[in-house]
Amino acid sequence: MSNKAFEETKILFYGIASSYTYECIEIASRAGLKIEGFIHNQNNEDYPKDMKPLIHLSEINQCDHNIPVVIPLITPGYRKLLEIEISNYGFNLGFNLIHPSAIISQSVKTSDGLNINAGVVIGANTIIGKQVLINRSVSIGHDVIIEDFATFGPGCVLGGHTRICEGVFIGINATILPKVIIGANSVVGGGAVVTKDVPPNTVVAGNPAKIIKTNTLGYNL
């Protein structure tokens, strides 16, 4: 969709206790979107004070629930929790926040809540689940499957026919070789080169990547 088509589109941010919110503001600005407000979903003062208009939980019923909501959080587990919260409030979660510089093949299939930063390239026939976050300059090969709530740090490279399972977190500049499967809730360390399948609930790091922890619940959980 062109910037002109986005000009009248309004969005809300929900859950702003993260510096990645500023990245999402930049993406929205570049896409010509209008930010209607920033919803702080916790009863504390842990949020950036310069984001306005700020909406606290006590004011949430005053929002237009038809305006689509973006979750500007990096952590897969937290995005999953907030999706439940937002759905319980009756907000619309169907919006994809995509930087205009991203190159997405026409054959790519996506679900709701996709968040794509600048310089991303996604190859043909890739399938992407809901609430997936793809940070700056990530390169995703052809015929890749990315399941719900996965997160990719800046500069990641995924070879063709890889599979990234639900809740996976892949660190900055990591490389996943073709046909490798990363199991659910696993974490790939920054700069790692993954040459073989990673079991679920596992942390790997290094070149070539080796298992350094098992039985994890996922990044930050």
N, C-alpha and C positions, 0 to 999 in steps of 0.2 A: 504494500500500500504506500502511496506517495505521501510526502510531507503535507501536501495540500489537502489530501483526503483526511488527514489526522487533525487538521487545524481546529476543528470544533469539538474534538473528543476530550472529555473530561475523565480524570482518574483520581483515585484516592490511594494513598500509601497507608498500609496497616502494619504496625510493628516497626518502630523507627529507631530502636535502641541499637543501631549498628551504623558504622561509618559507610557501609556500602549503600546506604540510603542516598548519599551524595552522588554516587555513580548513577543510581537510578534517576535522580533528578536531572543529571546531564543527558542521559538517554532520552528522557521525556522531552527535554528542551529541544534536542536535536531533531526529534520526531514531530515537533510542533504540537505537543499535547499540552493541555491545561490541567495543572494539579489543583484540585479543589480543596485538599487538606491533607494533614498528616495525623493519623490516628495513633496515639500512644496507648498501647493495650495493657500496660501495667500500672499498678497504683504506687508509683515511685517517681523519683526525679531523674531517672537514668535515661535521658534522651537529649539529643542536640537542641539547644535552646534557640537556635536561629531559624528553625523550620516553622513557617507560618502559612496559613492558619493552623494552629495546633488544636487537635480535638482529643479531649480526654474521654475515658470510658463513660463517665457520667453524662457526656454530651452525645454519645454515639447514636442515640435514637433520633437526634435532630438531623442526621446525615441523610442524603438521598440514597437509598439502598439500591437504586438502579444504576448508580455510577460504578463502573468496574473498579476492582481493588487489586493493587499490586503489593506483593509481599517482598520488601527489599532486604531480605536476610540471606546470608551466605549458607548457613548451616542447614543441611537437609532435614534433620530431625525437627528443628525449630519451625521450618517452613511447613512441615507436615502437621505440627501441633496448631499453628496459626490457621492453616486451611480449615481445620475443624472449628476453631473459634469463629472465623469469619462466616462459615456456612451456618453456624448456629444463630448468628445475628441476621442472617438473611441477605448478605451482600452478594454481588455478582463477582464471581472469580474467573470469568471467561476471557479476560484480556491478556494478550501477549505483548510484552514490552520489548521492542526490537529496535536496536540502533540502526539508522538508515544506511550506515556503511557496511552492515553485515551482508554477506553473499550467501543466499540460501537456494539450493537447487530447487527447481520447480516440482520435482518428484518427491521432495521431503514431505512427510506426514507428521503433523504436530498435534498435541493436545493443549488444554487450557493452561494458562499461567506461565507460559514460557518467558524467560528473561534472558535476552541476548545483548551483550555489550559490543563495543566497537571492534571492527576488524575481524569478526568471526567469519569463517568459511565452512559451510556444511555441504558435503557431497551428496550425490544422487542416491535416491532410494533409501535414505536414512529415515528411521522412525523414532520420534521423540515423545516421551510420556509427559504427564502433567507436572507443573511446578518444577521444571528443570531450569537451572541457572548456568549460563555459559558466559564466562568472563572474557575479558579482552583478548583478541588475537588467537583464539582457539581454532585449530584446524581439525575438522572431523571428516573422515574418509567416507567413501561410498558404502552403502548397504550396512550401516551401523545401526544397532538397536540401543536406545537409551531409555531406561525405565524411569518411573516417577521419582521426583525429588532428588535426582542426581545433581551434583555440583562440580563444575570444572573451573580450576584456577587459571589465571592468565597464561597464555602461551602453550597450553596442552596440545598434544598431537595424538590423534587416534587413527590408526590404520584401518583399512577397509575390513568389513565383516567382523568388527569387534562388537562385544555386547557389554554394556554397562548396566548392571542390575540396580534395583531400587535402593535409594538412599546412599549411593556411593559418593565419596568425596575424593576428587583427584587434585593434587596439589600443583602449584605453579610449575610450568615447563616440564611436566611429566610426559613421557611418551609411552603409548600403549601400542604394541606391535599388532599387525593384522591377525584376525581370528581369535584374539585373546578374549577371555571372559573374566570380568571383574565381579565377584559375587556380592550379593546384597549387603549393604551397610559397611562395606570395606572402605579402607582409606589408603590411597596411594600417595606417598610422600613426594614433596617437591623435588623435581629433577630426576625422579626415578625412571628407569627404563624397564618396562614390564614385558618379559618375553614369553611368559606362560600364564595359564589361568590362575586366578587368585580365589581362594575359597571365600565363602561368606564370612562376615564378621571378623575380618583379618586386616592388620596393618602391614603394608610392605613399603620398603624404601631401598634406595641404592641402585647401582648399575653394574650388573643386572639386579633387578629388584629381588629382595629376599624377605621372608616373613620375619617380622620383629615382634609381633604381638597377635594373639588369637583371642577369640571369645569376646570381642568388643561389641558394644551396642550401636556403634556408629560414631561419626565425628561429633564431639562435644556432648555425647549422651552416655 
